[in-house]
C-alpha cells in the first residue's frame, strides 16, 4: 500500500489550519463572541442530529463504525488502538493542567443553549474533537477511497462544531482538539504500519477482538439521551456482527504464517512486500 506524498502533505494542512485559527481567535480575543454566534444557531436546529454528531466523537462508537474494515484493512482498527495512549495523554493532560472553565461556568445561563448534561470544568481541549479527527487522520492515510476520506473529514468537522452548538466547548477547544487528534491519529498509523502482523490474519483476529470489545463497551456506556442509547446499541450490534463474520471467514480459510502483507513506513511511503502467490 502506497501513501501518496500529495495526500500525506495535504492531510497536514488540517492541524496547521486548526492551530492557525485557534491562534487568531486567541489573539483577537473573539473566543466568546464566536461561541455565541455558533451556539445561538442551536435554537433553530433539531436536537437529534446534534446528539448524533456528538456521539461520533465517542471512541467506542468510532471503533464500532470502522469494524467493517476488519478484513479489508485491519490496520485501521490497530491504528486507532495505537492512537489512544497519546490521545488520552494529550486530552487528559491539558485538561488537568490548564483546567479551563466551560461556557456554562462563566456565561449567563440565559445567554447560552446547552443540550444534554451541563459541564462546567475542564473545557480545553475537546476530547470529542480529538477523537473525531484522530479517526479522520487514520482514514485519510489508510483508505484509498477519496470520497470516503473527504466524507470522514467533513463528519469530523461537524462533530467538532456540534460541541460548540450543544454548549459544552469554546471554539478554541475544538480547534486545538482537532489538531491534536490529527497528530495522534497519524502516530497511530505510523506505528500500525511498522509491523507486519497488523495486516495479516493474526492482525485481523486482533482487529475483530478490538471491535468486539468496543461493542461490549458501548453496551455498558451510560448515555444521557434515549436516542444516543439506541444508537449505541445499534453500533454495538454492528460491531459484534462484523467481528463474528470476520472470525468465521478466517476459520474457513487455510492458515498462513505471521507474514502476509507487510508495510514499512519510510518517510512518506508505505511499501508493500507481500509475495506474489504465483
C-alpha positions as CSV (number, residue, x, y, z in Angstrom):
1,X,0.0,0.0,0.0
2,X,1.4,3.4,-1.0
3,X,0.7,6.5,1.0
4,X,0.8,9.2,-1.7
5,X,3.1,12.1,-0.9
6,X,0.5,14.7,-2.0
7,X,-2.2,13.1,0.2
8,X,0.1,13.0,3.2
9,X,1.2,16.6,2.9
10,X,-2.4,17.7,2.2
11,X,-3.5,16.0,5.4
12,X,-1.1,18.0,7.5
13,X,-2.9,21.2,6.3
14,X,-5.7,20.1,8.7
15,X,-3.8,20.6,12.0
16,X,-1.9,23.5,10.6
17,X,-5.1,25.4,9.7
18,X,-6.7,24.4,13.0
19,X,-3.8,25.8,15.1
20,X,-3.6,29.0,13.0
21,X,-7.3,29.6,13.5
22,X,-7.0,29.0,17.2
23,X,-4.1,31.4,17.5
24,X,-6.1,34.1,15.6
25,X,-9.1,33.7,17.8
26,X,-6.9,33.8,20.9
27,X,-5.0,36.9,19.7
28,X,-8.2,38.7,18.7
29,X,-10.0,37.8,21.9
30,X,-13.1,36.6,19.9
31,X,-13.5,33.2,21.6
32,X,-16.6,34.2,23.5
33,X,-18.1,36.1,20.5
34,X,-17.6,33.1,18.2
35,X,-19.1,30.8,20.8
36,X,-22.3,32.9,20.9
37,X,-22.5,33.1,17.1
38,X,-22.3,29.3,16.8
39,X,-24.2,28.3,19.9
40,X,-27.2,30.6,19.1
41,X,-27.9,28.6,16.0
42,X,-28.9,25.7,18.2
43,X,-32.2,27.5,19.0
44,X,-33.3,26.8,15.4
45,X,-31.7,23.3,14.9
46,X,-33.3,19.9,15.8
47,X,-31.7,18.2,18.8
48,X,-31.4,14.7,17.4
49,X,-28.8,15.5,14.7
50,X,-26.7,17.4,17.2
51,X,-26.6,14.4,19.5
52,X,-25.8,12.1,16.6
53,X,-22.8,14.1,15.6
54,X,-21.7,14.3,19.2
55,X,-21.9,10.5,19.5
56,X,-19.4,10.0,16.7
57,X,-16.8,11.7,18.9
58,X,-17.0,8.7,21.2
59,X,-14.0,6.3,20.7
60,X,-16.1,3.2,21.2
61,X,-18.7,4.3,18.7
62,X,-15.9,5.1,16.2
63,X,-14.3,1.7,16.7
64,X,-17.7,0.0,16.1
65,X,-18.2,2.1,13.0
66,X,-14.9,1.1,11.4
67,X,-15.3,-2.6,12.3
68,X,-16.4,-3.2,8.7
69,X,-12.7,-2.9,7.8
70,X,-11.6,-5.9,10.0
71,X,-10.9,-8.0,6.9
72,X,-10.0,-5.5,4.2
73,X,-7.9,-3.1,6.3
74,X,-7.4,-4.3,9.9
75,X,-4.6,-1.7,10.3
76,X,-7.4,1.0,10.7
77,X,-8.5,-0.6,14.0
78,X,-4.9,-1.2,15.1
79,X,-4.1,2.4,14.3
80,X,-7.0,3.6,16.5
81,X,-5.7,1.4,19.3
82,X,-2.2,2.8,19.0
83,X,-3.5,6.4,18.8
84,X,-5.3,6.0,22.1
85,X,-2.3,6.5,24.5
86,X,-1.1,9.7,23.0
87,X,-4.6,10.9,22.6
88,X,-5.5,10.3,26.2
89,X,-2.3,11.9,27.4
90,X,-2.9,15.0,25.2
91,X,-6.6,15.5,26.3
92,X,-6.3,14.5,30.0
93,X,-3.0,16.2,30.5
94,X,-4.1,19.6,29.1
95,X,-7.5,19.4,30.9
96,X,-5.9,18.7,34.3
97,X,-3.0,21.2,33.9
98,X,-5.0,24.1,32.4
99,X,-8.4,23.5,34.0
100,X,-10.2,25.9,31.6
101,X,-13.8,26.5,32.7
102,X,-16.6,25.6,30.2
103,X,-19.0,28.2,28.8
104,X,-21.8,27.2,31.4
105,X,-19.4,28.1,34.2
106,X,-18.7,31.7,33.1
107,X,-21.6,32.8,30.9
108,X,-25.1,33.8,31.9
109,X,-27.3,30.7,31.7
110,X,-29.9,32.8,29.8
111,X,-27.5,33.6,27.0
112,X,-26.4,30.1,26.0
113,X,-28.1,26.9,24.9
114,X,-26.9,23.6,26.5
115,X,-28.1,20.3,25.1
116,X,-27.6,17.4,27.4
117,X,-25.7,17.4,30.7
118,X,-24.3,20.7,31.9
119,X,-20.5,20.6,32.3
120,X,-18.6,23.4,34.0
121,X,-14.9,22.4,34.2
122,X,-12.1,21.0,32.1
123,X,-13.1,22.5,28.8
124,X,-9.7,22.6,26.9
125,X,-9.2,20.7,24.7
126,X,-12.3,19.0,23.3
127,X,-12.0,15.2,23.7
128,X,-14.7,14.6,21.1
129,X,-12.9,16.8,18.5
130,X,-9.7,15.0,19.3
131,X,-11.3,11.6,18.8
132,X,-13.1,12.6,15.6
133,X,-10.0,14.0,13.9
134,X,-7.9,11.1,15.0
135,X,-10.3,8.8,13.2
136,X,-10.3,11.2,10.2
137,X,-6.5,11.2,10.0
138,X,-6.4,7.3,10.1
139,X,-9.0,7.0,7.4
140,X,-7.3,9.7,5.4
141,X,-3.9,7.9,5.5
142,X,-5.1,4.3,5.1
143,X,-8.1,4.5,2.8
144,X,-7.7,4.7,-1.0
145,X,-11.3,5.9,-1.4
146,X,-11.1,9.6,-1.9
147,X,-14.9,10.3,-1.5
148,X,-14.8,8.4,1.8
149,X,-11.8,10.3,3.0
150,X,-13.5,13.6,2.3
151,X,-16.7,12.5,3.9
152,X,-15.0,11.4,7.1
153,X,-13.2,14.7,7.3
154,X,-16.5,16.6,6.9
155,X,-18.0,14.4,9.6
156,X,-15.2,15.1,11.9
157,X,-15.6,18.8,11.4
158,X,-19.4,18.5,12.1
159,X,-18.6,16.6,15.3
160,X,-16.2,19.4,16.4
161,X,-18.7,22.1,15.6
162,X,-21.5,20.2,17.4
163,X,-19.6,20.5,20.7
164,X,-19.9,24.3,20.4
165,X,-23.6,24.0,19.3
166,X,-24.5,21.9,22.3
167,X,-22.8,24.5,24.6
168,X,-20.0,22.5,26.2
169,X,-16.9,23.8,24.5
170,X,-15.3,27.0,23.3
171,X,-14.3,27.3,19.6
172,X,-10.6,27.2,20.6
173,X,-11.2,23.9,22.4
174,X,-12.4,22.1,19.3
175,X,-9.7,23.6,17.1
176,X,-6.9,22.6,19.3
177,X,-8.6,19.2,19.9
178,X,-8.8,18.7,16.1
179,X,-5.1,19.5,15.6
180,X,-4.1,17.2,18.4
181,X,-6.4,14.4,17.2
182,X,-4.9,14.5,13.7
183,X,-1.4,14.2,15.2
184,X,-2.4,11.3,17.4
185,X,-4.1,9.5,14.5
186,X,-1.1,10.0,12.3
187,X,1.1,8.5,15.1
188,X,-1.3,5.5,15.3
189,X,-1.0,4.9,11.6
190,X,2.8,5.2,11.8
191,X,3.0,2.5,14.5
192,X,0.4,0.2,12.9
193,X,2.2,0.2,9.5
194,X,5.6,-0.6,11.1
195,X,4.5,-4.2,11.9
196,X,3.7,-7.0,9.5
197,X,1.3,-8.7,11.8
198,X,-1.2,-5.8,11.8
199,X,-2.2,-6.7,8.2
200,X,-2.2,-10.5,8.2
201,X,-4.7,-13.0,9.7
202,X,-3.3,-12.5,13.2
203,X,-3.9,-8.8,12.8
204,X,-7.4,-9.5,11.5
205,X,-8.3,-11.6,14.5
206,X,-6.9,-9.0,16.8
207,X,-9.0,-6.3,15.0
208,X,-12.1,-8.5,15.5
209,X,-11.3,-8.6,19.2
210,X,-10.9,-4.8,19.3
211,X,-14.3,-4.4,17.6
212,X,-16.0,-6.9,20.0
213,X,-14.5,-5.1,23.0
214,X,-15.8,-1.8,21.6
215,X,-19.3,-3.4,21.3
216,X,-19.2,-4.5,24.9
217,X,-18.1,-1.1,26.0
218,X,-21.0,0.5,24.2
219,X,-23.4,-1.8,25.9
220,X,-22.2,-0.6,29.3
221,X,-21.9,3.1,28.4
222,X,-24.4,5.4,30.1
223,X,-25.8,7.8,27.6
224,X,-27.6,10.9,28.6
225,X,-30.3,10.7,25.9
226,X,-32.5,7.7,24.8
227,X,-31.5,8.5,21.2
228,X,-27.9,8.1,22.0
229,X,-28.5,4.9,23.9
230,X,-30.4,3.4,21.0
231,X,-27.7,4.4,18.5
232,X,-25.1,2.9,20.9
233,X,-26.9,-0.4,21.0
234,X,-27.2,-0.5,17.2
235,X,-23.5,0.2,16.8
236,X,-22.7,-2.5,19.4
237,X,-24.7,-5.0,17.4
238,X,-23.0,-4.0,14.2
239,X,-19.5,-4.4,15.9
240,X,-20.4,-7.9,17.2
241,X,-21.8,-8.9,13.7
242,X,-18.6,-7.7,11.9
243,X,-16.3,-9.4,14.4
244,X,-18.3,-12.6,14.2
245,X,-18.5,-12.7,10.5
246,X,-14.8,-11.9,10.1
247,X,-13.7,-14.6,12.5
248,X,-15.9,-17.1,10.8
249,X,-14.4,-16.2,7.4
250,X,-10.9,-16.5,8.8
251,X,-11.7,-20.0,10.1
252,X,-12.8,-21.1,6.7
253,X,-9.5,-20.0,5.1
254,X,-6.3,-22.0,5.1
255,X,-3.9,-20.9,7.8
256,X,-0.8,-18.9,6.9
257,X,2.2,-17.7,8.8
258,X,2.6,-14.5,10.6
259,X,4.0,-12.9,7.5
260,X,1.4,-11.9,5.0
261,X,1.2,-8.3,3.9
262,X,3.9,-6.2,5.3
263,X,4.5,-2.5,5.2
264,X,7.3,-0.3,6.3
265,X,6.9,3.4,6.9
266,X,9.9,5.1,5.3
267,X,9.4,8.9,5.2
268,X,6.1,9.3,3.4
269,X,5.9,5.9,1.7
270,X,4.5,2.6,2.9
271,X,5.9,-0.2,0.8
272,X,4.1,-3.5,0.4
273,X,6.3,-6.6,0.5
274,X,3.6,-9.2,0.0
275,X,5.0,-12.0,-2.2
276,X,3.1,-12.9,-5.3
277,X,1.1,-16.1,-5.0
278,X,2.2,-17.4,-8.4
